[in-house]
Amino acid sequence: MRKEKIAYVSLAADILHSGHINIITKAKKYGKVVIGLLSDQAIAEYKDLPILNYEERYKIAKSIRNVDNIVKQNSWDYTEIINQLKPDFFVHGDDWSKGIQKNTRLKVIKLLKKNNGKLIEVPYSKDISSSKIKSKLRDYLSPNSRVSILKRLIDNQKIVRIIEAHSPLSGIIAENMKIMKKGKMEQFHGMWSSSLTDSSVKGKPDNQSLDLSARFNSIGDLFDVTTKPLIFDADNGGRIEHLPFSIRTLERLGVSAIMMEDKVGLKKNSLFSDQSGAKQDSIKNFSQKIRSIVKARHSKDFLIGARIESFILGKGIKDALKRAESYSKAGADLILIHSKSDNPKEIFSFSKIFKKSKNFKPLVSVPSTYSKTYEKDLIKNGFKIVIYANQMLRASYPAMENVAKTILSTQRAYELENKISTVKEVINLIK
């Protein structure tokens, strides 16, 4: 039987304020204070990924006065931790009686009762919010810290969900769209800068007519109003001599990854059924491009993605696997296995074999043609990133076309009013 009573406090310690210190001070009155420090993965279940990683937050929590011990808490479900520690007191702010943690609170009360523990609720400190403080800090997000976010997401999410953003407005939607599903917050973790959608917005064909400098400028505009990481679609990367300059620019902007396809010559969109004239780069040449990026990048957190076009060009799984092995050895951090099939069978066949390789790297999926595929099936088959590469732009086109057609037909805008956003909604979105 232990002599000293335990007071348990769950804490993120990403942004500390007086409300947290108040709870810890109150907890100390009941006994030895044990902090359950939430892992990055646990925090990401309900909120954005913390600004500081677990090791950094551990150092902060350890230095707080009245903290006697720290244990890692890998979930918002307290069952395991309560049954293991059997705390005499569970100390928490009283703000969780409503909202997404309401059911969690009720479960904690039952667990404590079973273990002869007691819930102590401390009045919530009004006008103090970690989320509000964090939103202000994100206004000062540096390019270096932004670059690193994607790598941390890969380490802490079952799958990283990326959506195409072709304008600052679409970026704001990607940034703020969040829903609760089965007690968990679902959101987009990052953005995709697509050569297809960037070109289309400028009214140009998707054949590299839009130069890189124009695309880099668009990223700057996008980053002015968003905080999430971005993967840059670089087509085939251009000339190997120019790649180091592109990489330095992307890193300086704060881009998290480059995705480069192993094709050569004038670009032809991979989703076109007719791929005549399209050629795949040699393994040797493309691997050299990857090595040049490895050499040029300043941070290993800037990730290199190799997009394999073997299935697109009808070369089959053996060629795709051979390329994956070589690109991985050359330094690729991510492997995108591309397909224009209406089902995921060929990419799953690829992943089943490649997962066993000692050179395995996280897999990326772009389900534009096999859109019936659920994320849970991608996870099961070893995919770590899913990119919804063009849906935002494709949604905007028919909507704008319908507006223009309706106005021409009715010679007024009244018929559209209940089908489009109000001016107020748009103003509130971008303020």
N, C-alpha and C positions, 0 to 999 in steps of 0.2 A: 504493500500500500504506500503510495507516494505521500510525502509530507507536505510539499508545496502545491497549492492549487494552480491550475493552468487557465489563463485567460487568452482565448484565441481571437486574433484579428486578421481578417483577409484584407490584403492590400495590393495595389498595383505598383505604387511608388514611382510612377512615370512623372506625374506632376504632383508634388506634395504641397499642401496648403494647411492653414491653421485648423481646418476641420479634421484633417487626418491626425494631426498632433493631439488635438483634443480627445479623440477616440482612444488613442494609445495611452494618454495620461489617465483617462478614466479606467481603462483596462488594468493598468498597473495597480490600482486600488484593490483589485480582486485577486491578484496573484502574479505568477510568472507570465510575462507577456510573450506569446509565441505568434510570430507573424507568418501567415500563409501567403507567401509572395506568389502572385499569379504569373504563370509562364506566359511568354509571348503568344503561344497558341491559344491559351485560355482567354486572354484579353481579346484576341481577334475574333472569338466566337460572338461577342456582343458589341464590340467597338472596333475602331480602326487599330491597326498595328501600333503598339506603343512607340513613341519617338526614341526611347532608350531601350536597348536590349536587356535581357534578363540579367546578365552579369553586371552591367552598369547599375541597374536598379537594385541588385543585391547589395552592392557596395553602399548605396544610399541608405537602404533600409537598415543595414548593419550599424550605421553611424548614428541612427536616431536614438535619442535618450529614452530610457525605459524599455527598450527592446532587448529581451533576453535570449531569444532564439529565433531562427528563420527556417521554415520548411517550404519546399516548392509545391505549389498548388497547380496541378495540371488541368483543372476543370472548374467550371462554376458549380458543378454538382459536388456538394460537400460530404457526400456519403462516405467515401473512402477515408478522408482526412479525419472526420469526426469519430468513425469507428476505430481508427488507428490510434489517435491521440486521446480520445475520450476526455475532451476539455471540460473543466468544471463550469466555465463561462464562455459564451460565444458573444463577443462584443461587436456591434454593428450600428451604423447610423440608422435612424428610423425612417429614412427616405425610401426604403425598399418594400414598404407595405403595399405600394401601388406600382403599376407598370410591369415591365418584363420580368422582374425578380420576385414578384408576389408569390408565385407558386414555389419558388426556391426557398423563400422564407418559411412557408408553411412546412415544407419538407425538413428544414433545419430544426424547427421546433419539435417535430416528431422524433427525429434522430437524437436530439439532446435529451428529451424525456426518457427515451429508451436507455440512455447512458447516464442518467441522473445528472444531466447538465442543465444550465439555465441560459436563456437568451437575455442579454442586456442591450437595450437599445438607447443610443445616445441621440438627443435632438439634433437634427440636420442643421448644419451651419448655413444659414440663408445668405444669398448673394455671393456664395463661393462655389465654384464649379470647376472641376478638372477639365471638363470638356470645353468650357468657355475659355479657360486659360490656354488650353492646347490650341484652340482655333486661332487665337491671337499669335501664338508662337509660330504657327504654320505660315503666317504671313512673312516670316523671316527665314523660311526654309532655304537652306543653302543648296547649291547644285551638288556638292559632295554628299550631303546627307540624303538628298533625293535619289541620287544614283544608287545608293545602297539598299533602298527599300525593297526592290524586287527580289534581291537575293534573300533577304530576311523573310519575305512572304513565301518563297519557295521552301524555305526551311521550316515554316510554321503553319502552312495551309495544306489541306489534302489536295486541293487544286486551286490554282491561281486563275481568277476569272478576269480576262482582258476584253475590253470593247473598243471598237474603232471610234475615234474622235476626229472629225474632219474640220472642226472650227472651235473657237473658244466656247460658243454656246453649247455645242454638243459635248464639250469637255465638262462644262458645269453640270449638265444632266448626268454624265457618267460619274462625276464626283459625288453628287448628292443623292442619287437614287439608292434607297435602302428600303428593304421590306423585312418584316418579321415572319418567319416560317418555322413552325414547330418549335417555337421558343428560341430560335437562333436568328441572328441578323444576317441577311443575305445582301451582298453588295458587289460592285465591280471593284477589283483590287487595283486595276491599272488601265492604261489606255494604249491603243495601237495607232501609230501613225502610218496609215496605209498609202502606198504610192497610187493605188487605184482611186481611192476616194479623194486624195489631195489633188490629183490630176483632174478628176471629174468636177470638183468644185470650181476649178479654174477654167473649166470648159475645154480641157485638152485630153487627147487620147492617152491611154495607159501604156505608153511605149518610151518612157523616160523623156518625154517632151518637156516636162516640168523639171527645171534644173534643181540641183540640191540646195543651192543658196535660197531659193524661194521656199523650199520645204523647211529649211532651218529657221527662216523667219516666221513661218507659221507655228513652229514649235515654241518659239519665244512668246508669241501672242497667247498660245494655249497655256503655257506655264505661268503667265501673269495672273490667271484666274483659277488655277487648279493646284493640287498638291500631290496627286497620285503619280506613281511611276509610269514611265512610257517606254514602249518597245518600238524601235524605229525600223520600218520596212525599207531596206536599202536596195531592193531588187538584187542585181548581181554584184553590187558594191562598186561598180565602175572599174577603172584602171587601177591596178595594184599600186602604182606609183602615187596615186591620189588618196588612197585609203587612209594613211596616217593622219592627213589633214582633216578628213571627214570625222575620224574617230575623236581627235582632239576637240573639234567643234562640238560634237555630240556630248562628250563628257563635260565640257565647259558649260553647256546649256543645262545639264542635269539629267540627260537621257540615261536610262538604266540598262538598255541592251540594244544591240543591232541584230537584225535578222537578215541574212544574206543567202540568196538562192544560187544553186550551182548550174546556172545557165550562162550562155555566152551569146554575144551578138545582140541585134535589135530585139528588145523585149516583146514577147507575145504573152498576153495574160494566160496563166496556167489553167483557167477554168474554161477557156475556149475548147470546143471539141476538136477543131482543126489545129494540130500542133506541127503541121508541115513547115519546115524551115527552122523550127526551134531546135537548138542544139544544147547539149549538156557539156559543161566544162570537164576537162580531164580531172581525175582525182588528184593528180600531182599539182596542177595549177591552182585548183580551188583550195587545197590544203595549204599551199603557199600563201594564199590570201588570208587564211585564218591565222597563220603564223605571223603575218605582218601586222595583224590587228593585236595579237597577243603582245607583240613587241611595242606597239604604239600606245596602247592604253596605259593610263597612269595608275588605275585602281583595278584590282581583281574583282571588285564588286560590279564593274561594268562588264556585263555578260555578252558572250559571243554566241549567236545562234546560227546554226547551219541548216538551211532548208534544202531537203533532198527532193529532186524532181523526177526520180526514176520511175515512179508509178505514172506520173503525168505523161511521160514520154514512152511508156509501154516497155520499159526495160526489165521490169519484174523485181522480185524480192531479193534475189541474190545480189544484184547490182546495188540495190538500196542498202543492204546490210554491209556490203563491202565499203561503200562510201561512208556509212555511219561510223564504222570502226576507224577508218582513216581520218575522218574529220575530228573525231573525238581525240585521237592521238595527237593531232595537230594543235589542239587547244580549244576546240569548241566546248562551250559550257552547256549548250542546249541543242537538241536535235529536233527539227520540225520535219516530220515525214508527211509530205503533201499528197493529197489524193483528190480526184474529181469524181470518184465513184459515188453512187447514191446511198452507199452503206459503208460501215467502217471495217468490213472484213479484212481488206488488205492491210490496213494500218495496224489492226489488232494482230494479224499474222506476223507482221514485222516486229511489233513490240514484244510478243511472246518469246521470240528468239533473242532479240537485242537485250532484253532484261537480264539474260543469263551471262552477258558478256562482262568481262572485267573492265571494259572501256565504256560501260553504260553511262549515259548522261540523261538528265531529265528530258522527257519527251514533250513536244508541243503539238497540239492539234488545232486545225482550222476547219471546223465543220460547216463550211459554206454549202457543200453539196449533200453531205450526209447529216442534215440538220435534225433528223429524227432521233439522233443519238443523245442519250442523257449523260450528264456529267458524271453520274455515279458509275457508268460503264467505262468512261474514259479513265477514271481513277482506278477501277478494277484492273484495267489493262496497262497500268504503268504510266499514264500521262499525268504531267504535273501542271501544265499550263493549257488553257483553252482560250483561243482568240476568236471572238465574234468580229470578223474582219471588215464587214461592209454593211451590216444591217441598219445602222443609223442613217447612212446616206440613202440606202434603198428605201427606207421608210419616208424620208423627206421628199423624195421625187414625186411619188403619186399624190402625196398630200398637197404639194405646191401646184401640181398640174390640175388637180381637182378645183382648187381655189381659183386659179386663172380661168378655167373653163366655166365655172359657175358664174363668175362676174361677167364674162362675155355673154353668157346665155340670158341672165336675168337683168343685166345692165345696172346692177346694184350689188351691195355686199351683205344685205340683211339675211339672206338665206344661209349664210355661212356662220352666223354669229354663235349658234349653239354647237358648232362642229370644230371651232378653233379656239385657241386660248384667248383670254381677254388681255387687253393691254396691261392691266394691273398685274395679272399673273406673270407676264413677261418681265415687267419692271421689278417685281418682287424676286424673281429668279436671279437676276443679274446685279442686284444691289449689294 
